[in-house]
Amino acid sequence: MSALQEERSAETRRRLLDATVACLFERGYAGTTTTEIASRAGVSRGAQLHHFPKKDELVVSALEHVFELRLSEMSAAIAEPPPGNREHRVAVLIDAMWPMFKGPTFYAWLELVVASRTDPALNDAVRAASERFGHGFELGLRAILDWPADREIELQDLIGVVFGQLESLALERVLLDGEIDPPEFVRALETTKRVCAAMVRDLDQPTAGERNE
């Protein structure tokens, strides 16, 4: 295959994957059909079938695409580490991440999570992709906060708090109208920042084992 053909093939795949994510966001998993995807991507059914013969293959590939987009969004959000101490940096990070949890990529992922509950093959793919995304996020967080190598448990605790709260709020937003966060969401985000600030503040304190030495 020539370089031009490879470029065209890659572009076709990208358009199909983008169209799949858009369909998942706007129509849900049940309403995402290969015919609709091909139409949105502006490619023929034959071209779609050439790249992805089955819906499952296309959806799983789109899942990987979703997480690549989310990691790219996160990388862009923290491309330049903010100034200040860890407490300030973690607050900036939460502010940068929250829009990601309100956008199409999160809700496309959510559709696949729900669908995977009764689809073992999709469940495996969702879990594997989620683990890869989690690893990528962990690397980014470790860098932006200059995380001490001997505080792995605390790092996992912090990740659990950040993701747990942002995902919980994102799920609640499904029931809301409008783009503006209601006051209770603003308070919840501020509370999350305070909790996380306290967690990173403790990094400068000795561990229980160190105090007992």
C-alpha positions in Angstrom: 0.0 0.0 0.0 1.4 3.4 -1.0 1.8 6.2 1.6 -1.2 8.1 0.0 -3.4 5.0 0.3 -2.3 4.5 3.9 -3.1 8.1 4.7 -6.6 7.8 3.1 -7.2 4.6 5.0 -6.2 6.1 8.3 -8.5 9.1 7.6 -11.4 6.8 6.8 -10.9 4.9 10.1 -10.6 8.2 12.0 -13.9 9.4 10.5 -15.6 6.2 11.3 -14.4 6.3 14.9 -15.3 9.9 15.4 -18.8 9.2 14.0 -19.2 6.2 16.3 -18.3 8.4 19.4 -20.8 11.0 18.2 -23.5 8.4 17.7 -22.9 6.9 21.2 -23.2 10.4 22.7 -26.3 11.5 20.8 -28.2 8.2 20.3 -26.9 5.8 22.9 -25.5 2.3 22.3 -28.9 0.9 21.2 -29.3 3.7 18.6 -25.8 3.4 17.3 -26.0 1.4 14.0 -23.3 0.8 11.4 -25.6 2.4 8.8 -25.9 5.6 10.8 -22.1 5.6 11.5 -21.2 5.2 7.8 -23.7 8.0 6.9 -22.2 10.4 9.5 -18.7 9.6 8.5 -19.5 10.2 4.9 -18.2 6.8 3.7 -19.8 4.0 1.9 -21.1 0.9 3.6 -18.5 -1.0 1.7 -15.7 1.1 3.1 -17.1 0.8 6.6 -17.4 -3.0 6.3 -13.8 -3.2 4.9 -12.4 -1.5 8.0 -14.9 -2.9 10.6 -16.9 -5.9 9.4 -18.9 -6.1 12.6 -20.5 -3.5 14.9 -18.7 -5.0 17.9 -15.3 -4.5 16.2 -16.2 -0.9 15.4 -17.5 -0.1 18.9 -14.5 -1.7 20.6 -12.1 0.3 18.4 -14.2 3.5 19.1 -13.8 2.7 22.8 -10.0 2.8 22.4 -10.5 6.0 20.4 -12.6 7.5 23.2 -9.9 6.9 25.8 -7.2 8.2 23.5 -9.3 11.4 23.2 -9.8 11.6 26.9 -6.0 11.2 27.6 -5.3 13.8 25.0 -7.8 16.1 26.7 -6.1 15.5 30.0 -2.6 16.0 28.5 -3.7 19.3 27.0 -5.3 20.4 30.3 -2.0 19.8 32.2 0.4 20.5 29.4 2.1 23.2 31.5 2.0 22.3 35.2 0.5 25.2 37.2 2.7 27.1 39.7 2.3 26.9 43.4 2.4 24.0 45.9 0.7 20.6 45.6 -2.5 21.9 47.2 -2.9 24.6 44.5 -1.9 22.3 41.7 -4.4 19.6 42.6 -7.2 22.2 42.7 -6.2 23.4 39.2 -6.2 19.9 38.0 -9.7 19.2 39.2 -10.9 22.4 37.5 -9.2 21.3 34.3 -10.7 17.8 34.4 -14.3 18.6 35.2 -15.2 19.8 31.6 -13.9 16.4 30.4 -16.5 14.7 32.5 -19.3 16.8 31.0 -18.3 16.2 27.4 -19.2 13.7 24.7 -16.2 11.4 25.3 -17.3 10.7 28.9 -20.9 9.9 28.0 -19.9 7.8 25.0 -17.8 5.8 27.4 -20.7 5.6 29.8 -22.9 4.1 27.1 -20.4 1.4 26.5 -20.0 0.7 30.2 -23.8 0.1 30.6 -23.9 -2.0 27.4 -20.9 -4.1 28.5 -22.8 -5.3 31.6 -24.5 -8.0 29.5 -21.9 -8.4 26.8 -18.8 -10.3 28.1 -16.6 -9.5 25.1 -17.4 -5.8 25.3 -17.0 -6.0 29.1 -13.4 -7.3 28.6 -12.7 -4.4 26.2 -14.2 -1.8 28.5 -12.2 -3.0 31.5 -8.9 -3.2 29.6 -9.3 0.2 28.1 -10.3 1.7 31.5 -7.2 0.2 33.0 -5.0 1.7 30.3 -6.7 5.1 30.7 -6.2 4.9 34.5 -2.5 4.1 34.0 -2.1 7.1 31.7 -3.9 9.4 34.2 -1.7 8.1 37.0 1.4 9.0 35.1 0.1 12.5 34.4 -0.9 13.0 38.0 2.4 11.7 39.3 4.3 14.2 37.1 2.1 17.3 37.8 2.2 16.8 41.6 5.8 15.6 41.7 4.6 12.6 43.7 6.9 10.9 46.2 7.9 7.4 45.1 7.2 6.0 48.6 3.6 7.2 48.8 1.9 4.8 46.4 -1.1 4.1 48.7 -1.8 7.8 49.1 -1.7 8.3 45.3 -4.3 5.6 44.7 -6.5 7.1 47.4 -6.3 10.5 45.7 -7.1 9.0 42.3 -10.1 7.3 43.9 -11.4 10.5 45.4 -11.0 12.5 42.2 -12.5 10.0 39.9 -15.2 8.9 42.3 -16.5 12.5 42.8 -16.2 13.7 39.2 -17.9 10.6 37.8 -20.7 10.8 40.4 -21.4 14.4 39.5 -21.2 13.6 35.8 -23.8 10.9 36.3 -26.1 13.4 38.1 -25.8 15.8 35.2 -27.6 13.3 33.0 -30.8 14.4 34.8 -30.1 18.1 34.4 -30.8 20.6 31.7 -28.4 23.4 30.6 -24.7 23.8 30.6 -24.2 25.8 33.8 -23.4 23.9 36.9 -26.0 24.3 39.6 -24.9 25.7 43.0 -24.8 22.2 44.6 -22.3 21.1 42.0 -20.1 24.1 42.6 -20.1 23.3 46.3 -19.3 19.6 45.7 -16.4 20.5 43.5 -15.0 22.9 46.1 -15.4 20.3 48.7 -13.5 17.8 46.5 -10.7 20.3 46.2 -10.5 20.8 49.9 -10.4 17.1 50.6 -7.7 16.5 48.0 -5.7 19.5 49.2 -5.7 17.9 52.7 -4.6 14.6 51.2 -1.6 16.1 49.4 -0.7 18.3 52.3 -0.1 15.2 54.4 2.6 14.1 51.9 5.1 16.2 53.7 4.4 14.4 57.0 6.3 11.2 57.9 4.5 7.9 57.5 3.4 5.9 60.6 6.4 3.6 60.0 8.8 6.5 59.8 7.4 8.0 63.0 7.9 4.7 64.8 11.5 4.3 63.8 
